[in-house]
Amino acid sequence: MRKLPRNSIDYYILPNKIMCSVVGVWPSDDKRSICSKIFAYFRFIVSLMAVFSIFVPGLLVIAVNWGDLNILTGVGCTSTSLAQFLFKIIYLVARREKSCTLYKELRSLWDSTDDPKERQSYKEFAYWARIYSIVFYLSSTMTVIMFTASAAWDCIRTEYIGNGVSGRHLPIVAWDRTDVTESPNFEIAFVCQFLATLLSAVAVCGVDTTCFTIILHVSGQFRLISTWISNIGFEIRSHSTNYGSDRSGNLARDLIRCIRHHQRLINVVNDVNDLLTPIIFMQLLTSGIEICLSGFAVMSNGASADLFKFICYLSLMMTQLLMWCWPGEILVQESQEIGYAVYLDVPWYKLSPIYRRQLLLIILRSQKYCSISALTFQTLSVHTLTSVFNTATSYFTLLRQMQQNEV
């Protein structure tokens, strides 16, 4: 594979492209052959089969052992994550045309400027999106390895537990009505579940990090507008006679470019909201449950080998929630920063009234900041993060009370 230049958007979205391509959900190129498209559908079907091979047995375990809090929390946290992914992937496939249109728009926004210094304003966000995508994937893979290592360690440490009962179990608890503890069925089921879990982790990371990357790339474009406005202020101070009086027409051209790009970004944010709002709503609705169940599993396992795998899973769920809320906070800040840049960086008092009015309109529009919301009532921000944590704490307290009542 040829090395991608660092000034290309393909370099920064490469981790997202690889993960989504593995499961066959990356937007297809018009130049792709029919065979490659069929192979993408095949990968997508295989990925869904892998997820269902873990999700369905988990639901059966929960249904059969509904009164057991340890089973409910241990299996419920993973099943909730898989339910999230199934909703996201089915929804995105149903709206694949909208997804492809937004993807092409983001690629077009990357070429908004050819100036290397101006590009640096949004390349920084693209760089962090790439880094966090890789970190989240590595964290997910480590969690899968911890689940597998915990099950393998239990099998090695105690081959039989009293009365000849086998102590073997799979990395993720499966329906106990199907006995797979005998060789070679156990080894085959163990390897198959490990591969299915690993593929599921890639699928979840691909979808989540791509949504995360979209929001950060849009945030970088708002910073580009602030950079343009700061450059206008510098030009006015440096060439107050020519540029400020706009004898050459450069000031009008630069202001029009800022206004048009700002309006374009507002439309892009509306498109992102239109596409991601149901996904974000489902994510916020179930993240509290995930954190609660995995936290309860950590408290319930004490010093057992399962403790470490649930600690990894709890950390992963908290990282996932942060990965959704943090870009939303950045988007709000960068969209508001445009108004501050106009007021503080541009000597508007040196301009004619027509340009002052244009700058005033930019300030007024930036006061109505752009944001990503969940069904129009919950904005992604740091406050959302704390709200979900409070919800998870309430759920956790309820489970503890139920456990104490059982004792």
ABEGO torsion letter per residue (X at the ends): XBBBBAABAAAAAAAAAAAAAAAGABBBBAABBAAAAAAAAAAAAAAAAAAAAAAAAAAAAAAAAAABAAAAAAAAAAAAAAAAAAAAAAAAAAAAAAAAAAAAAAAAAAAABABAAAAAAAAAAAAAAAAAAAAAAAAAAAAAAAAAAAAAAAAAABABBEGGBBABBBABBBBAABBAABOAAAAAAAAAAAAAAAAAAAAAAAAAAAAAAAAAAAAAAAAAAAAAAAAAAAAAAABAAAAAAGAAGAAAAAAAAAAAAAAAAAAAAAAAAAAAAAAAAAAAAAAAAAAAAAAAAAAAAEABAAAAAAAAAAAAAAAAAAAAAAAAAAAAAAAAAAAAAAAAABBAAABBAAAAAAAAAAAAAAABBBBBBBGGABBBBAAAAAAAAAAAAAAAAAAAAAAAAAX
